[in-house]
Amino acid sequence: IAIGGIGIGSEYATGNAIASRADGIISKFDIEKAIADSESQIDLKNKAILHAFPVLFKVDGKELPARPEGINGIKLEVKTLFVTCFQQHLDDLLAVTHDLGIRISGFTATPLATQKLLLTDLQRNFGCCLIDIGAETVSVSVFENNTLTSLFVFGLGSLDITKDIALGLRVTPEEAES
């Protein structure tokens, strides 16, 4: 299920983990532990996490260009982008789909579903911004190195522009739309 609307948001948090292996090699477990630590740093009041994207890794204070799995070090740091939605919206959506007998296999934020259809891997790797202008919202997704680096949803859409044109030019909404 794709979840959209003004309730979609994002925020960054940082987390740390110490290499758990005796030989000091960073493992997948250490990466997951650092991401979980970053999750504990955000305020989830009335929010649910839909996605977590690690956007920056450091091992012993040195920034890495890729995932640190297999790198030798002691301290792992991660900067994670969390995409969230309102918990109430998610609960209502779950209740409606359950009442309809629909089995849900997963969730995604609508801007992320849109980018899968519209952007190529090359565009996401080089860096791009996807702006989706809807009737009631505008979403802006920024990608770099094939990773989402920011996501914003604004409560302003094309319907607001149509209303402004109708009021400003003193025409009917139908004339403003055309």
C-alpha positions in Angstrom: 0.0 0.0 0.0 1.3 3.4 -0.9 0.7 6.1 1.8 0.6 9.7 0.7 -0.7 13.1 1.8 0.4 15.8 4.2 1.1 13.3 7.0 4.3 12.0 5.2 7.5 13.5 6.6 11.1 12.8 7.1 13.8 13.5 9.7 17.5 12.6 10.2 19.0 11.0 13.2 22.4 9.6 14.0 23.3 6.4 15.8 26.4 4.5 17.0 27.5 1.0 17.5 30.8 -0.7 18.6 32.1 -3.5 16.5 30.8 -6.7 18.0 33.4 -9.1 16.5 36.6 -9.8 18.3 38.6 -9.1 15.1 37.1 -5.6 14.8 35.4 -6.3 11.5 32.1 -4.3 11.1 29.3 -6.8 10.5 25.7 -6.5 9.2 24.6 -6.9 12.9 26.6 -3.8 13.8 25.0 -1.8 11.0 21.6 -2.8 12.1 22.5 -1.9 15.7 23.7 1.6 14.7 20.5 2.2 12.7 18.3 1.0 15.6 20.3 3.5 17.8 19.5 6.3 15.4 15.8 5.3 15.5 15.8 5.7 19.3 17.0 9.3 18.8 13.9 10.5 17.0 10.7 11.7 18.6 7.9 9.4 17.2 5.0 11.2 19.0 2.0 10.2 16.9 4.2 9.0 14.0 5.1 5.6 12.5 8.2 4.8 10.6 7.7 3.7 7.0 11.3 3.6 5.8 14.8 4.0 7.2 17.6 5.0 4.8 21.2 5.1 6.0 22.7 8.0 4.1 26.1 8.3 5.7 28.5 5.9 7.4 31.6 6.6 9.5 34.1 4.1 10.9 36.4 5.5 13.6 35.4 9.0 12.5 36.2 8.6 8.8 33.4 8.9 6.3 32.9 6.0 4.0 31.6 6.1 0.4 29.8 2.8 0.8 28.3 0.4 3.4 30.9 -0.5 6.0 30.3 -4.2 6.2 33.6 -6.0 6.2 35.6 -2.9 7.1 38.0 -3.0 10.1 37.2 -0.5 12.9 36.0 0.0 16.4 33.2 2.6 16.3 30.5 2.7 13.6 28.4 5.9 13.2 25.4 6.2 10.9 23.2 9.1 9.7 19.8 7.7 8.9 16.8 9.4 7.1 13.5 8.2 8.5 10.3 8.5 6.4 7.3 8.7 8.7 3.6 9.1 8.5 0.9 9.9 11.1 0.2 6.8 13.2 -3.6 7.5 13.1 -3.6 7.5 9.3 -1.8 4.2 9.2 -4.1 2.7 11.8 -7.2 3.9 9.8 -5.8 2.5 6.6 -5.1 -0.9 8.3 -8.6 -1.0 9.7 -10.3 -0.3 6.4 -8.2 -2.8 4.5 -8.8 -5.4 7.2 -12.5 -4.8 7.0 -12.4 -5.3 3.2 -10.5 -8.6 3.7 -7.4 -7.3 2.0 -4.0 -8.8 3.1 -1.3 -6.2 3.2 2.2 -7.3 2.4 3.9 -3.9 3.0 3.8 -0.1 3.0 5.6 2.5 1.0 5.5 6.3 1.0 3.8 7.5 -2.3 6.8 9.6 -3.4 9.0 6.5 -3.2 6.5 4.5 -5.2 6.4 7.3 -7.8 10.2 7.4 -8.2 10.4 3.7 -9.0 8.2 4.4 -12.0 9.6 7.7 -13.2 13.4 7.7 -12.4 16.2 5.6 -13.8 19.0 4.2 -11.7 21.3 6.6 -13.6 19.2 9.6 -12.6 19.1 8.5 -8.9 22.9 7.8 -8.9 23.8 11.2 -10.4 21.4 13.0 -8.2 18.0 14.4 -9.0 14.9 15.9 -7.5 11.4 14.6 -8.2 8.6 17.1 -7.7 5.1 15.6 -7.8 2.4 18.3 -8.0 -0.9 16.8 -6.9 -4.3 18.4 -6.4 -3.8 19.0 -2.7 -0.1 18.4 -2.0 3.3 18.8 -3.6 6.0 16.2 -2.7 9.7 16.8 -3.2 12.1 13.8 -3.2 15.8 14.3 -3.6 18.1 11.4 -4.6 21.9 11.1 -4.7 24.1 8.0 -5.1 20.9 6.0 -5.6 19.7 6.9 -2.1 16.9 9.1 -0.9 18.5 12.1 0.9 15.4 14.2 1.7 11.6 14.1 1.4 9.1 16.9 2.0 5.4 17.0 1.5 3.7 20.4 1.3 0.0 21.0 1.9 -0.3 23.1 -1.2 -1.4 21.7 -4.6 -2.7 22.6 -8.0 -6.2 23.0 -6.6 -5.0 25.9 -4.6 -3.5 27.5 -7.7 -6.7 27.1 -9.5 -8.6 28.8 -6.7 -6.2 31.7 -6.6 -6.5 32.2 -10.3 -10.3 32.1 -10.0 -10.3 34.7 -7.2 -7.6 36.9 -8.7 -9.1 37.1 -12.1 -12.7 36.9 -10.9 -13.6 33.9 -13.1 -15.3 30.7 -12.4 -13.3 27.7 -11.1 -13.9 25.9 -14.4 -12.4 28.9 -16.4 -9.5 29.1 -14.0 -8.9 25.3 -14.5 -8.7 25.6 -18.3 
